[in-house]
Amino acid sequence: MSGVLLSLLLALQAAPSPALQHLHAGVEAEKSGQLDAAVAEFRKATELDPKLSVAFTDLGGVYIEKHDYAAAIPPLKRAVELSPSLEDAHRLLGYALLAQGYADEAIPHLQKAHEVNALGIALLEAGKLPDAVTVLQKALAQNPNDPDLLYYYGRASGLLSKQVFDELEARFPDSARAHQMMAQDYAALRDVPAAEREFLEALRLRPQTAGLHLEFGELYARAQQWDKAAEQFQLETQVQPGSAEAFYRLGEALVQLGKFHEAREALAHSDKLKEDMPETLYMLGKAAAMDGDDGLAQKSWAHVLRLEKDTELAAQAHFGLAGIYRKQGKAADADREMAEFRRLQSSAGHADDSPK
């Protein structure tokens, strides 16, 4: 476990002491996978030289390899007593303590070893949520493809968010934000009447709150109450005239209501506020096609396909273009677009050719 330090120690010894001989034998046994033999050799080294910190470190390390974390803790604690600056010992002790559920005790050792991955988990398990989020975010930046780190980061962030919201509800139960939070909770539970009641109260208290009408509209949209959704999205565009999302949501709702010309205007404005958004461009094409403007529809869907390739949105753009080409009498172009639509639908596991 400490080969570099061991080599240095051996190099300084013309005739290694009996303790170092057992230490060396333990390293060799560990390398060959003979963990029980390694334990025996490292233990003998600690008995012959009770101040040989590296032997205690290696003994604890082998116990960890054997998943015997309880047995690893005593020799590792002795190692850090003997050599407080030995990072290897602190790292292994932090792991062992964390594995046994002693998160609070593990934290200072993992900090000394600069072991951010395990430190973030220990902070989370110890309930130190703000610190856990910060450390796990740093760990994720170093290891972005680690699913375990992503899981722990998400868990820490979620728990911190809940903690903050619980405090909001406890300290300011009658505030607009508390009612907004309750509305979000009810919306997640698909309890539309309760969510509606909380949104209305939040708006009564603070009618100009940015994003509140947008969330309210999304509640109605999920319930397919498109007239109420459009009303809320329209109000959001007045509160936030620079919000591309608000205009997109308004346009989407208006399409559902069959108000295609008004939808085109809202979606075109959304596209002007924030260009190259595939969802906006697709919905703009749909509104234009339903409003009889095949030129704008073709242009919008072709733009979608420059941004999207093998997605459901791309499939729907191909389907729309096939319809336009068929109306124009361009059979070959229509067949090509339908072939692309079917290919994408098939690869996504869809069984029919109907667009959403």
N, C-alpha and C positions, 0 to 999 in steps of 0.2 A: 504493500500500500504506500510505502514511503521510499521507493527505490533510490531516488536522487540523494536524499538525506542519508540513507544507508550506505550508498557508495562512498559518500564523503567521509562518513564515520570509519568505514573500513580502510579507506585510503590513508587515514591518519593513524591507523593502527598497524604497525609492522607485524605484530603478533596479536590478532584479535582476542579479546577476553572471552571466557566461556559464554557470557551473556550475549555477546555479539555473534558468536558462533551459532547459538540457538536462534538468534534473530535472522541470521543469514539462511539457516536451514528452514525457518518458517516461511521466508520469502520464496524460497525454491519450492516448498511444498504447496504454497498457495498458487504459484504459477502453474503447477502441474495439476491443479484441481483437487489436491488432497487437503480439503479444508479442515478435517478433524486433526490431521497430523500438524497442520499449520497452527491450529489453536494450541496444541500441546507444546510446540516449540516456542511460540510467542509467550505462553504462560510461564514456561521454564525460564525464558529470558528475563521476565519481570521479577521472578523469584530471586534470580541470581543478582540482578541489578535493579532494585526497587525505584531507582531514580532515572531509569532509561525510558524517557517519555515516548520515544518512537516505538518501543516494544508495546507499550500500552495502547498506542494509537493503532498499530497493526493488529493487535489482538481484537480490539473493538471493531476494526474494519472487517475482519474475517467473520465475526459474529453477525455483522450486518449482511454479508454475503450469504450467510446461512439463514437469514431472516429471523435471527434470534435477537431482536432489538433490546429486549430486557437485559440479556446478558452483556450486550455491547455497552450499555450505559456506564456501569461502574469503572471499567478500565479507561474509557474515554474521558470520564470526569477526572480520573487520576492524571491522565495525560495533560489536560489543560491546567491542572494545578501545578504540575511540574514545569510546563512550558506554556505560559499564557499567550504567547505570540504564535503558537503553532497552528496555522490556519487549517491544516488537514484535520487535526483533532477537533477543532471547533466545528468544521463542516460535518464530519461524521457524527459528532455528538448531537448537533442540531437535527440531522436526519433521524437518528435513533429516538430522540425525545419526541419529535413530531409524529413519528410512526406509532409511538405509544400513547399519543394523545396529550402530551405535555407541551402544548403549543406555546404558552407564555414563556416557559423555561427554554424552549428551543430558539426563540427570537434573538436574544443577544449573541448566541453562538453563530447563528446563520448570518447575522450582521457583520460579525468579525471576520467571517469567511467570505464575505461579499457574494453570498449565494442567493441571488435575487429570486430565482424561481421558487425555491423552497421557502424563502422568507415571505414572499407574497402569500403563499398558502398558509403559513403559520400565522401571519397577521389576520388573515380571514378567519381561521379557526379560533383565534383568540378574541374575535369580535372587534378588532381595531380596523373598522371598515374603510375610513378615509385613507389611512396609510396602506391598507391592502390594495385598494384600487390604484393608488399611485405606483406602488412597487410592481404590481402585476402588469400595469400598462408599460412600464419600463422593460419588464421581462419579455412581454409580447413584441416590443419593438426589436429586441435582440433575437427572438425566436418566433417570427410571425406565423409559422406553419405548425405550431405545436397545439393540437386540439385540446390537450389537458389544460394548458395555460389559458386558452380561449374560454374554456368552460369555467375555470376558477375566476377569471376576470369578469365574465358575465354574471356569475353568481354573486361576486362581491359588489358589482355595480347595482345589481337588482336589490340586494339587501340594504345597501346604502340608500338607494332611492326610497325604499319602503320606510327606512328609519326616518328619513327627512320628511316624508309625507305624513307619517304617524305624528311627528312633532308638530307639523303644520296643523293637523286636525286637532291635536290636543291643545295647542296654544292659541289658535285662531279659528275656532270652529265655525264662526259666523262670517268669515271673510269670503270674498269672491273666489279666491284661489282654492280655499277648502271646498267650496261647492263645485268648482271646476274639477278638482281632483276626484270628488265623489261621482261626478258625472262620468268621468273617464272610467272609473271602476265599474259603474253600472253598465256602461257601453260595452266594456269587455265581457260582461256577463250576458249581453244581449237583452238587458232589461230596459227596453226603450222608454216606457212611461217614467220609470224612476230616473233614468238619465236625462230625459227631457225636463223633468221637474228641476233637477239640479242645475242644468244649463240655463234654464230660464231665471233661476235665482241668481246665478253668477252674473248673468247679463243685466239683471235689475240693479245689482250692486255696482257693477263696472261695465257699462254698455260699450265702451270703446276699447275693451281689452283685445289686443292683437291676437289672432288665432282662435279666438273663442267661437266666433260664428263658423269658422272653417271646421272645427271639431264637431260642432252642433250639426252642420250640414252633412258631415261624413256619417254621423249617427243615422240620419234620415236616409242617406244614400244606401247604407247597408240594409236598411229596412225596406228599400225600394219605394220610399215615399218621396218621389222625385220633385213634386211641386214644393214641398217644404224644404227639401235639400237645396233647390235652386234659389229659394228665398234667402236662406242663410248664406249661401255662397255669394249671392249678390250683395248682401250686407257686408260680407268680408272684403269684397273688392272696394267698398267705400271706405272701410277702416284702413285697408292696406292697398292702395291703388298701384303699388309697385310689386305686388305678389303675383308671380306667374302661376303659382299653384292655385290660388284662389280663382283666377280667370279660367284655368284649365278645368277645375272642378265645376265651375259654373257652366262652361261649355258642354261638359260631359252630361250634366243634369238636363240641360236644354235639349241635347240630342235625344235623351230618353223621353222627353216630353213632346218630341216631334217639332220643336221650334228650331228648325235647322238654320235659318238665316241668322237668327240671334246667336245661335251656337257658334256659327262661323266667325262672327265678329268677336266673341269672347275668346275663342281659341286662337284666332289670328293675333289678338292682343297679347295673349299668353306667349305665343311664339316670338313676338317682338320683344317682350320683356326678358325672355330666356330662350335663346335659339338652340336648335339641335336637340330638343327633348323628344325622343321617339314617341312617347305616349301622346304628347300634344299633337305631333304631326300626324299620327295615325288617326286620332279623333277628328282633327281638322279635315283630313281627307274624307272621312266618313260623313261629316256634316256637309261638306261641299258636294259629295256625290248625291246625297239625299236632297240637296237643294238645287240639283240640276247643273252644277258647275263641274263637269268631268275634267276640265283642264286643271283646275286647282286640285281636285282629288288625285289625278294622276301625278302631278308635281309633288304633292305631299307624300304620297305612298312611295314614290321613287326615292324621295329624300329619306324616308324611313329605312329603305333597303340599303342606302349608303351607310347608315349608322348601325343597322342590325343585320345579322346574317342568319344564324341558326336558332332563332327564338320564336316563341309563339306569336309575338308581335310581327315579326317578319313574315310568318306564315299568313297572317290575316292581311298583310299588305299585298302579298302575292295574290290572294283570293280576290281582293278588291280590284287589283289591276286586271286580273283575268276577266272580270265582269265588264270593265271599261273597254278592253280590247274587243270583247265579243260584240258589244254594242257598236263599235267602230268597224266591224266586219273584218278584223284582223285575227283570223282563226288561228294562225300559227303562233302568234304572240300570246293569244289567250290560252292555247294548249300548253305553251311553255310555262306560263305563270301557274296554271293549275297543276302541272307536274311538280313544280317547286313546292306549291302548297301541300300536295299530298305527301311529298317526300318529308317535309318538315313535320306534318301531322303524324306520319307513321313513325318517325324517329322519336317523337315525343310520347308515343304509345297511345295515340288517339284512334278511335275506331271509325269515326265518321268524317265526312267532309264539310260539316257545317261550321261556319265561323261563329265565334262567340259574339 
